[in-house]
Amino acid sequence: MSLASAPSDLSDLRDYAFEWALVDVETSGLVPRRDRVLSVAVVTLGPDGDQTGEFSTLLDPGCDPGPVHVHGLTAERLRGAPSFDQVAERVGALLEGRVLVAHNAQFDYDFLAHEFARARLRLPVARRLCTLALNRRVDPPTDDLRLGTLAAHYGVQQLKAHDALDDTRVLAGVLRASLRQAARLELPLPLVTCPPRQDPQFAPKPPKTPCAFRNPGRLTPDGPLVQGMKVAVTGETRTARADLVLRGVAAGLNMMGSVSRHTSALVTNDSAADSAKARRARAEGVPVIDESAFLRLLGDVRPGTSHEGSAILEPARAPQSVPTPEAVPTSEAGPAPERVPAPEAAHSLALPAVPTPRTPEPDEAAASPNPGRQRAARPRGPLFGRRVLVLGGTHPEAVAARTRVVELGGAAAINLSAGVTDVVVLDGGHADRRLARITALLLPVHDAAWLVAPVVTEASEAGGGRAAAHVLPRGGVVDLPLPDGRGPADRWTVTASWAQQTACEIDVVAFVLDEDEQVSFDEDFVFYGAPENPGGTVRLLSDGPTEQTVSVDLAMLTPSARKIVVAAAIDGSPTFGDVGALHIVSGPGNSAAALAQATLDAATTERTMLLAEIYRRGESWRLRAVGQGYDHDLGALAQGYGVDVTD
């Protein structure tokens, strides 16, 4: 049966039967706490897939409608339409008791949550399903996962893109077809519970003014303050703390909320204070001055070096031993600074004896005639373009098998999807519950010996002939492309996923770091409790229970931002050795074709892991697959990057 002729009746899919509320909103911008909904459409489906209701309306947002060239909704067209609070109860009645469904569902959910909060009403949504996340699991043979592309693939007619009602009707067809494909593969649905993330405690704070100057180092005895110095304040002060901070910022200082080895000076009127900042300052040898001295020095702050004028250096390649977060890895240019011991011993994620593809040296990359192309030599081995799922084996055996797949030019899968072309079964793999479905799908099944010299047939239908994302080994680097030669894509995403049967909670986080490998302020630590930084340039998106995405607006990052580190942490006692491999995919935006992917393996006792880095290289950006782990928890990792962690 062709996808175009697939029935809309879902009554035979009992494990996928829910009451659905399909939603699409058109908005005046991309920031839910600031921008407004211009139109909303809701289509409800029963568990059998039949439509049970429909509502749509334009809305008068009371503000500029934003990018009219995208949504076509001018102020004149919206004039006279109801405000959101006038239709909120009707929309809420359609959402009540149903699973909210949208393409990039967190976007629609967050906008609805803010609009309901403005109307002083509860958003009656307990769970949501993202069709983008669902199709990441299905992995259809399409060039990208945009709604229009999926509609064409599944044979769903699209009449008017960016029209809320038509997009919702298209979404209904995509949902029905996606559910059938999920059932065919026996995939669990990536349902996300919807906590009250719009509570005031989770609301992003207004953007702070970033320091425009590079940190010149520590304050010297009898020396002046220099613009860019990192200064923290602790204890009681005669001048209001807020006034001290504002005066420091106005003078060009980087006023910090925490102390690290990169702090230039700590201001306190009690040199024997027992605060966390004072203890850390004493441990790190940070100069301490009192309030009077600070105010006197503020009268003659010397000029600093702007971030735009400072040299931008390539980070060293991933070392084979794992440094602490504050440590700078040893490079060929010379020894690293003295390292600060981690709270607990960090373990190297040592790869098995199987070699990985060679990554060119930085000079080789600089000589490349096409700076937008990948730095790492693209493997063209016998498994190029194929996705191999490994079942069974001990942890080291599975790691070695997946490493061998990458060595041979293939991609190592961690979950069954439509994109899997081959399955390798190691000892014990025949007990995997997925094997029956794999057999029914007629996928080629091999034993471990096949990886020595694999013989493959022509590309299977699962591959679809699409361009495969570049497979990075641990430490591999790619240049982010320069669209139209004008600069990097505005939004870049890193999506991390893990085995769908994983029982423990895994949190993906991000740190926005300066040239000292430190956050400029605590809010540049993005995590589940604070899912975007103050400027909205880095956001955490919860796509499902076993995948999360970090989205970065490279064009809007401040000049002081040199690197964005994406990490993962396990909540509780399990380790990444218990979880197994993590898979990362990176591309320009949530639904565009991925540029790069990597399977990060070989973890044992680690509880936190650095997954990827996006970092500046001159005027461009690069992505590195990292795969370094630590035994300590997320709090210790955050403190290493200069975050002031409190209980």
Summary of the structure (lengths in Angstrom):
residues: 647
radius of gyration: 26.1
end to end distance: 56.8
largest distance: 81.7
contacts: 2113
relative contact order: 0.10
helix: 25%
strand: 23%
